[in-house]
Amino acid sequence: MSKKRAATGFRGLALAPVTQNTLTGYGTAAGEPLPFAGQMTRTAKESGVDLYYDDTLYAQVRDIAGEEVEIRVAEVPLERMEDLGMGAFDETTQTLEGEFSPKSREFALRFVVDTVDGLPFYFNYRVFELTGVRFDNFTTRKDSPTVCEVIITGVFKRPMLPALAPWAVMQLKEDKSNLAACNSFLTAAETRPGA
């Protein structure tokens, strides 16, 4: 019987700051975990033109420039919000002086997607331009507590290095012989072209 690869979960979120994104090279620092991943939704950023000649559709020209992304997590520590560009964190007072709009920052976004057969996929989206971090609506529920999620928004973009694909994925082997490589895929710094 063939293996069942249907996705059943989302976890292991990590952000690696992009240190170089140019026509000649790409690089990231090590990936830092962002725990308590809840959900990620993506919408293609697509533009297109229908070309008509002789009163019929001659061609459809489509361009997908990336994907708009929304990630929901249970919590983000205040000092980590500073890392995401949301303001300045004061260690002494344990206070974040926040901004509505983050400073433009690029990260590699990495995560794990579980499968029906228990052999997860490990994803690495190489350029995630962070556009916002905010708390969801606050509510009070006397007998039914709800989580006010932290919502992280951004755009998956193509790296500037022409030969580098925008994302990569690997899967855990059945004998788990590549487990160390899969875990490293989430956390290791990446440099292209290789040094």
VOPARO-626838 format. One line per 2 residues: number of its first residue (from 1); their letters; for each residue x, y, z of N, C-alpha, C. Coordinates in Angstrom, 1 decimal, decimal comma. Each point is the difference from the previous one (the first is absolute). Example, Ala and Ser with C-alpha at 12.3 -4.5 7.8 and 13.67 -1.06 7.14 Angstrom:
1) AS) 13,2:-5,7:7,8:-0,9:1,2:0,0:0,9:1,2:0,0  -0,4:1,1:-0,7:0,9:1,1:0,0:-0,8:1,1:0,8
END
This chain:
1) MS) 0,8:-1,2:0,0:-0,8:1,2:0,0:0,9:1,2:0,0  -0,4:1,0:-0,8:0,8:1,3:-0,1:-0,1:0,8:1,3
3) KK) 1,0:0,8:0,2:0,0:0,9:1,2:-1,0:1,1:-0,1  -0,6:0,4:1,1:-1,0:1,1:0,0:0,8:1,2:0,4
5) RA) 0,0:1,0:-0,8:0,8:1,2:0,2:-0,9:1,2:0,3  -1,3:-0,2:0,2:-0,9:1,2:0,3:0,5:0,7:1,3
7) AT) 0,0:1,3:-0,1:0,4:0,9:1,1:-1,0:0,0:1,1  0,4:-0,1:1,2:-0,9:-0,1:1,2:0,4:1,0:1,1
9) GF) 1,1:0,7:-0,1:0,4:0,9:1,1:0,9:1,0:-0,4  0,3:1,0:0,8:0,9:1,1:-0,2:0,7:0,4:1,3
11) RG) 1,3:-0,1:0,0:0,8:0,1:1,2:1,4:0,4:-0,3  0,8:0,2:1,1:1,4:0,2:-0,2:0,4:1,2:-0,8
13) LA) -0,8:1,1:0,2:0,3:1,3:-0,7:1,3:0,5:0,5  0,8:0,5:-1,0:1,3:0,6:0,3:0,2:1,2:-1,0
15) LA) 0,6:1,1:0,5:0,3:1,1:-0,9:1,6:0,2:0,0  0,5:0,1:-1,2:1,5:0,2:-0,1:0,2:1,4:-0,7
17) PV) 0,6:1,0:0,7:0,1:1,3:-0,7:0,9:-0,2:-1,3  -0,5:0,7:-1,0:0,7:0,0:-1,3:1,1:1,0:0,1
19) TQ) 1,2:-0,4:-0,2:1,2:0,9:0,1:0,5:0,5:-1,3  -0,4:-0,7:-1,1:0,4:0,4:-1,3:-1,1:-0,5:-1,0
21) NT) -0,5:1,0:-0,8:-0,9:-0,4:-1,1:0,3:0,9:-1,1  0,9:-0,4:-0,9:0,5:0,8:-1,1:0,0:-0,9:-1,2
23) LT) 0,4:0,7:-1,2:0,1:-0,8:-1,2:1,2:-0,9:0,0  0,9:0,1:0,9:1,2:-0,8:0,1:0,0:-1,0:1,1
25) GY) -0,8:0,2:1,0:0,0:-1,0:1,1:-1,2:0,1:0,9  -0,2:-1,0:0,8:-1,1:-0,1:0,9:0,6:-0,6:1,3
27) GT) -0,5:0,5:1,2:0,5:-0,6:1,2:-1,0:0,3:1,1  0,0:-0,9:1,0:-0,8:0,2:1,2:0,9:-0,3:1,3
29) AA) -0,5:0,6:1,1:0,6:-0,5:1,3:-0,7:-1,3:0,4  0,3:-0,5:1,1:-0,6:-1,2:0,5:-1,5:0,2:0,3
31) GE) -0,8:-1,0:-0,2:-1,5:0,1:0,3:-0,3:0,0:1,4  -0,8:0,9:0,5:-0,4:0,1:1,4:-1,5:-0,5:0,1
33) PL) -0,2:-0,9:0,9:-1,4:-0,6:0,2:-1,0:1,1:0,4  -1,2:-0,1:-0,6:-1,1:0,9:0,4:-1,1:-1,0:0,4
35) PF) -0,1:-0,4:1,3:-0,9:-1,1:0,4:-1,5:0,3:-0,1  -0,8:-1,0:0,1:-1,4:0,0:0,1:-0,7:0,5:-1,3
37) AG) 0,5:-0,6:-1,1:-0,6:0,3:-1,3:-1,4:-0,6:0,0  -1,0:0,8:-0,5:-1,3:-0,4:-0,1:-0,6:-0,2:-1,4
39) QM) 0,3:1,0:-0,9:-0,6:-0,1:-1,3:0,8:0,9:-0,9  0,1:-0,4:-1,3:0,5:0,9:-1,0:-0,9:0,0:-1,3
41) TR) -0,3:1,1:-0,5:-0,8:0,1:-1,2:0,8:0,8:-1,0  -0,1:-0,4:-1,3:0,8:0,7:-1,1:-1,0:0,3:-1,1
43) TA) 0,2:1,1:-0,6:-0,7:0,5:-1,2:1,0:0,4:-1,1  -0,1:-0,5:-1,2:0,9:0,4:-1,0:-0,2:1,4:-0,4
45) KE) 1,2:0,7:-0,2:0,0:1,4:-0,5:0,2:-0,2:-1,5  -1,1:0,1:-0,7:0,0:-0,3:-1,5:-0,5:1,1:-0,8
47) SG) 0,6:0,3:-1,1:-0,4:0,9:-1,0:-0,1:-0,7:-1,3  -0,9:0,5:-0,9:-0,2:-0,6:-1,2:-0,7:0,8:-1,1
49) VD) 0,2:-0,3:-1,2:-0,6:0,7:-1,1:-0,5:-1,1:-1,0  -1,2:0,2:-0,5:-0,6:-0,8:-1,0:0,3:0,7:-1,4
51) LY) 0,6:-0,7:-0,9:0,3:0,7:-1,3:-1,0:-0,6:-1,1  -0,7:0,9:-0,6:-1,0:-0,4:-1,0:0,4:0,4:-1,4
53) YD) 0,0:-0,9:-1,0:0,2:0,3:-1,4:-1,0:-0,8:-0,8  -0,4:0,6:-1,1:-1,1:-0,6:-0,8:-1,2:-0,4:0,8
55) DT) -0,3:0,9:1,0:-1,2:-0,2:0,9:0,0:-1,3:0,8  1,2:-0,6:0,1:0,1:-1,2:0,9:1,2:0,2:1,0
57) LY) 0,0:-0,8:1,0:1,0:0,1:1,0:1,3:-0,6:-0,6  1,0:0,8:-0,2:1,3:-0,4:-0,6:0,9:-0,6:1,1
59) AQ) 0,1:0,7:1,1:0,9:-0,5:1,1:-0,4:0,7:1,3  0,3:-0,7:1,1:-0,2:0,5:1,3:1,4:0,1:0,6
61) VR) 0,4:1,2:0,3:1,3:0,2:0,6:-0,2:0,2:1,5  0,6:-0,9:0,8:-0,1:0,1:1,5:1,3:0,1:0,6
63) DI) 0,1:0,7:1,1:1,2:0,1:0,8:-0,3:-0,1:1,5  0,6:-0,9:0,6:-0,2:-0,1:1,5:1,2:0,5:0,6
65) AG) -0,1:1,2:0,7:1,1:0,7:0,6:0,4:-0,6:1,4  -0,9:-0,8:0,6:0,2:-0,5:1,3:-1,3:-0,4:0,6
67) EE) 0,0:0,0:1,4:-1,2:-0,4:0,7:-0,2:0,9:1,2  -1,2:0,5:0,2:-0,2:0,7:1,3:-0,3:-1,0:1,0
69) VE) 0,5:0,2:1,2:0,0:-1,0:1,1:-0,5:0,6:1,3  -0,8:-0,9:0,7:-0,4:0,4:1,3:0,2:-1,3:0,9
71) IR) 0,8:0,3:1,1:0,3:-1,1:0,9:-0,5:0,4:1,4  -0,7:-1,0:0,6:-0,5:0,2:1,3:0,7:-0,9:1,0
73) VA) 0,5:0,6:1,1:0,7:-0,7:1,0:-0,6:0,4:1,4  0,1:-0,9:0,9:-0,6:0,2:1,3:0,6:1,2:0,8
75) EV) 1,3:0,1:-0,2:0,7:1,1:0,8:1,3:0,4:-0,7  0,5:1,2:0,3:1,3:0,4:-0,4:0,6:0,8:1,1
77) PL) 1,1:-0,4:0,6:0,6:0,8:1,1:0,3:1,4:-0,4  -0,1:0,9:0,9:0,3:1,4:-0,3:1,4:0,3:-0,6
79) ER) 1,0:-0,7:0,5:1,3:0,2:-0,5:0,1:-0,5:-1,4  -0,8:-1,0:-0,4:0,0:-0,5:-1,3:-0,7:0,9:-1,0
81) ME) -1,0:0,7:0,6:-0,7:1,1:-0,9:1,0:1,0:-0,4  1,0:0,4:0,9:1,0:0,9:-0,4:0,8:-0,5:-1,2
83) DL) 0,4:-1,3:0,1:0,7:-0,7:-1,1:-0,8:0,1:-1,3  -1,3:0,0:0,1:-0,8:0,0:-1,2:-0,2:1,5:-0,5
85) GM) 0,5:0,9:0,7:-0,1:1,4:-0,5:-1,2:0,8:0,6  -0,6:-0,5:1,0:-1,2:0,6:0,5:0,2:1,1:1,0
87) GA) 1,2:0,3:0,4:0,3:1,1:0,9:1,3:-0,3:0,8  0,1:0,7:1,1:1,2:-0,2:0,9:-0,4:-0,6:1,3
89) FD) 0,7:-1,0:0,4:-0,2:-0,7:1,2:1,0:0,5:1,1  -0,5:0,4:1,1:0,8:0,5:1,1:0,1:-1,2:1,0
91) ET) 1,2:-0,5:0,2:0,3:-1,2:0,9:-0,3:0,4:1,4  0,3:1,2:0,4:-0,1:0,4:1,4:-1,5:0,1:0,4
93) TQ) -0,8:0,6:-0,8:-1,5:0,1:0,3:-0,8:-1,1:-0,6  0,6:-0,8:-0,8:-0,7:-1,1:-0,7:-1,2:0,5:-0,8
95) TL) 0,3:1,1:-0,7:-1,1:0,7:-0,8:0,4:0,1:-1,4  -0,9:-0,2:-0,9:0,2:0,2:-1,4:-0,7:1,3:-0,4
97) EG) 0,8:0,9:-0,5:-0,6:1,2:-0,6:-0,3:-0,3:-1,5  -1,3:-0,3:-0,3:-0,3:-0,5:-1,3:-0,4:1,0:-1,0
99) EF) 0,1:-0,5:-1,3:-0,4:0,7:-1,2:-1,1:-0,7:-0,7  -0,8:0,7:-0,7:-1,1:-0,6:-0,8:0,6:-0,8:-1,2
101) SP) 1,0:0,6:-0,6:0,6:-0,6:-1,2:1,4:-0,4:0,3  0,4:-1,3:-0,3:1,3:-0,4:0,3:1,0:0,6:-1,0
103) KS) 1,3:0,1:0,4:1,0:0,3:-1,0:0,1:-1,1:-1,0  0,2:0,3:-1,2:0,0:-1,0:-1,1:1,2:-1,0:0,3
105) RE) -0,3:-1,2:0,2:1,0:-1,0:0,3:-0,4:-1,3:-0,9  1,1:-0,7:-0,4:-0,2:-1,2:-0,7:0,6:-1,2:0,8
107) FA) -0,8:-1,0:0,0:0,4:-1,3:0,7:-0,2:-1,1:-1,0  0,8:-1,1:0,3:-0,4:-1,3:-0,6:-1,0:-0,6:1,0
109) LR) -1,1:-0,5:-0,5:-1,1:-0,6:0,9:0,0:-1,5:-0,2  0,3:-0,7:1,0:0,1:-1,4:0,0:-1,0:-0,7:0,9
111) FV) -0,5:-1,1:-0,3:-1,0:-0,7:0,8:-0,1:-1,5:-0,4  -0,8:-0,7:0,8:-0,2:-1,4:-0,2:-1,5:-0,2:-0,2
113) VD) -0,3:-0,9:-1,0:-1,4:-0,4:-0,3:-0,1:-1,5:0,2  -0,8:-0,4:1,0:-0,1:-1,4:0,3:-0,9:-0,7:-1,1
115) TV) 0,2:-1,3:-0,2:-0,8:-0,7:-1,0:-0,8:-1,2:0,7  -0,9:-0,6:-0,8:-0,8:-1,1:0,5:0,9:-1,1:0,4
117) DG) 1,0:-0,3:-0,7:0,9:-1,1:0,2:1,2:0,3:1,0  -0,1:1,2:0,6:1,0:0,4:1,0:1,4:0,3:-0,5
119) LP) 0,1:0,2:-1,3:1,3:0,4:-0,6:-0,1:1,5:-0,5  0,3:0,9:0,9:-0,3:1,4:-0,3:0,9:0,6:-1,1
121) FY) -0,6:1,1:-0,6:0,7:0,8:-0,9:0,7:1,2:0,8  1,2:0,4:-0,5:0,7:1,1:0,6:0,1:1,1:-1,1
123) FN) -0,6:1,2:0,3:0,0:1,0:-1,0:0,9:1,2:0,3  0,6:0,6:-1,0:0,8:1,2:0,1:-0,4:1,0:-1,1
125) YR) -0,7:1,0:0,4:-0,4:1,1:-0,9:1,1:1,0:0,3  0,8:0,3:-1,1:1,3:0,7:0,2:-0,2:1,5:0,2
127) VF) -1,0:0,7:-0,5:-0,2:1,4:0,3:-1,4:0,2:0,4  -0,2:0,4:1,3:-1,3:0,4:0,6:0,2:1,4:0,5
129) EL) -0,6:0,9:-0,8:0,1:1,4:0,4:-1,1:0,3:1,0  0,4:0,3:1,3:-1,0:0,2:1,0:-0,7:1,4:-0,2
131) TG) -1,3:0,0:0,1:-0,8:1,2:-0,2:-0,7:0,4:1,2  -0,2:-0,9:1,0:-0,8:0,4:1,2:0,0:-1,1:1,0
133) VR) -0,1:0,5:1,3:-0,2:-0,9:1,1:-1,0:0,7:0,9  -1,1:-0,7:0,3:-1,0:0,6:0,9:-0,7:-1,1:0,8
135) FD) -0,7:0,5:1,0:-0,8:-0,9:0,8:-1,4:-0,1:-0,6  -0,6:-1,1:0,0:-1,4:-0,2:-0,5:-0,9:0,7:1,0
137) NF) -1,3:0,0:-0,3:-1,0:0,7:0,9:0,1:-0,6:1,4  -0,1:0,8:1,0:-0,1:-0,4:1,4:-1,4:-0,2:0,4
139) TT) -0,3:-1,1:0,7:-1,3:-0,3:0,4:0,0:-0,6:1,5  -1,1:0,2:0,6:-0,1:-0,6:1,4:-1,0:-1,2:-0,1
141) RK) 0,4:-1,1:0,5:-0,9:-1,2:0,0:0,0:-0,6:1,4  -1,0:0,2:0,8:0,0:-0,5:1,4:0,2:-1,5:0,0
143) DS) -0,8:-0,7:-0,7:0,0:-1,5:0,0:0,6:-0,6:-1,2  0,4:0,8:-1,0:0,6:-0,6:-1,2:1,2:0,8:-0,4
145) PT) 1,1:-0,2:0,5:1,2:0,8:-0,3:0,4:-0,2:-1,5  0,4:1,1:-0,6:0,5:-0,1:-1,4:1,4:0,6:0,0
147) VC) 0,8:-0,3:-1,0:1,3:0,5:-0,1:0,0:1,2:-0,9  0,5:1,1:0,4:0,2:1,2:-0,8:1,4:-0,2:-0,8
149) EV) -0,1:-0,5:-1,2:1,2:-0,4:-0,7:0,8:1,2:-0,4  1,3:-0,3:-0,3:0,8:1,0:-0,6:0,0:-0,3:-1,5
151) II) -0,3:1,1:-0,8:-0,1:-0,2:-1,4:1,2:0,6:-0,7  0,8:-0,8:-0,7:1,2:0,5:-0,7:-0,4:0,0:-1,5
153) TG) 0,2:1,1:-0,7:-0,3:0,1:-1,4:1,2:0,4:-0,8  0,1:-0,5:-1,2:1,1:0,3:-0,9:-0,2:-0,5:-1,4
155) VF) 1,0:0,0:-0,8:0,0:-0,5:-1,4:1,2:-0,9:-0,2  -0,4:-1,2:-0,6:1,1:-0,8:-0,5:0,4:0,5:-1,4
157) KR) 1,3:0,3:-0,1:0,5:0,6:-1,3:1,1:-0,9:-0,5  0,3:0,2:-1,3:1,1:-0,7:-0,7:1,3:0,7:0,4
159) PM) 1,0:-0,9:0,4:1,3:0,6:0,3:0,6:0,7:-1,3  0,8:1,0:0,3:0,6:0,8:-1,1:1,0:-0,8:-0,8
161) LP) 0,7:-1,0:0,6:0,9:-0,9:-0,7:-0,7:-0,8:-1,0  0,3:0,2:-1,3:-0,9:-0,6:-1,1:-0,1:-1,5:0,1
163) AL) 1,1:-0,7:0,4:0,0:-1,5:-0,1:-0,6:-0,6:1,3  -0,4:0,8:0,9:-0,5:-0,6:1,3:-1,6:0,0:0,0
165) AP) -0,5:-1,2:0,2:-1,5:-0,2:0,1:-0,5:0,7:1,3  -1,3:0,5:-0,1:-0,5:0,7:1,1:-0,3:-0,9:1,3
167) WA) -0,1:-1,3:-0,2:-0,3:-0,8:1,1:0,6:-1,4:-0,3  0,2:-0,8:1,1:0,5:-1,3:-0,1:-0,7:-0,9:1,0
169) VM) -0,1:-1,3:-0,2:-0,7:-0,9:0,9:0,8:-1,3:0,0  0,1:-0,6:1,2:0,5:-1,4:0,1:-0,9:-0,8:0,9
171) QL) 0,1:-1,3:-0,1:-0,9:-0,8:0,8:0,8:-1,0:0,8  -0,4:-0,3:1,2:0,6:-1,0:0,8:-0,2:-1,4:-0,6
173) KE) 1,1:-0,7:-0,1:0,0:-1,4:-0,6:-0,6:-0,9:1,0  -0,6:-1,1:-0,5:-0,6:-1,0:0,8:0,9:-0,6:1,1
175) DK) 1,2:-0,1:-0,3:1,0:-0,6:1,0:0,6:1,1:0,9  -0,5:1,3:-0,2:0,4:1,1:0,7:1,5:0,3:0,0
177) SN) 0,7:-0,5:-1,1:1,5:0,2:-0,1:0,3:1,4:-0,3  -0,9:0,8:-0,5:0,3:1,4:-0,3:-0,6:1,0:1,1
179) LA) -0,3:-0,5:1,1:-0,6:0,8:1,1:0,9:1,2:0,3  1,3:-0,2:0,2:0,9:1,1:0,3:0,0:1,0:-1,1
181) AC) 0,0:-0,4:-1,2:0,0:0,9:-1,2:-1,3:0,8:0,0  -1,1:-0,6:0,3:-1,3:0,6:0,0:-0,1:1,1:1,1
183) NS) 0,5:-0,3:1,2:0,1:0,9:1,1:0,9:1,2:-0,3  1,1:-0,3:-0,7:0,9:1,0:-0,4:-0,6:1,0:-1,0
185) FL) -0,8:-0,6:-0,9:-0,7:0,8:-1,0:-0,8:1,1:0,6  -0,5:-0,2:1,2:-0,8:1,1:0,7:0,9:1,0:0,7
187) TA) 1,2:-0,4:0,5:0,7:0,9:0,8:1,3:0,5:-0,5  0,6:-0,7:-1,0:1,3:0,4:-0,5:0,0:1,3:-0,8
189) AE) 1,1:0,7:0,1:0,2:1,2:-0,9:0,2:-0,6:-1,5  -0,5:0,8:-0,9:0,1:-0,4:-1,4:0,8:1,1:-0,8
191) TR) 0,9:-0,5:-0,9:0,8:0,9:-0,8:0,0:-0,5:-1,4  -0,4:0,8:-1,0:0,1:-0,3:-1,4:0,6:1,1:-0,8
193) PG) 0,8:-0,3:-1,0:0,6:-1,3:-0,3:0,9:-0,4:1,2  0,2:-1,3:0,1:0,8:-0,5:1,1:1,4:0,6:0,1
195) A) 0,4:0,2:1,2:1,4:0,6:0,2:1,0:-1,0:-0,2
END
